[in-house]
């Protein structure tokens, strides 16, 4: 269960409506259409959660300090899908197969 949000619980406001879990932080697009491409460091000072959205193409995603995404050992994210993952301090995200929008949730 590495790199997954654990103990997730929905928050509710005083009116019984769902409250936002996290705000939007900085975002970047990573284009791995032709070859594996890396994001910049997402957070150099603390662990964080990001949303990865497959803007175009079926993506292969790899996370680490110097990752390279490949079809045989990376996580698959179908086109137009998204997921949230927890990153360690200093992690980058590599993308292969299309364009990913990576948004830090803070």
Order of alpha helices (4+ residues) and beta strands (2+ residues): beta-beta-beta-beta-beta-beta-beta-beta
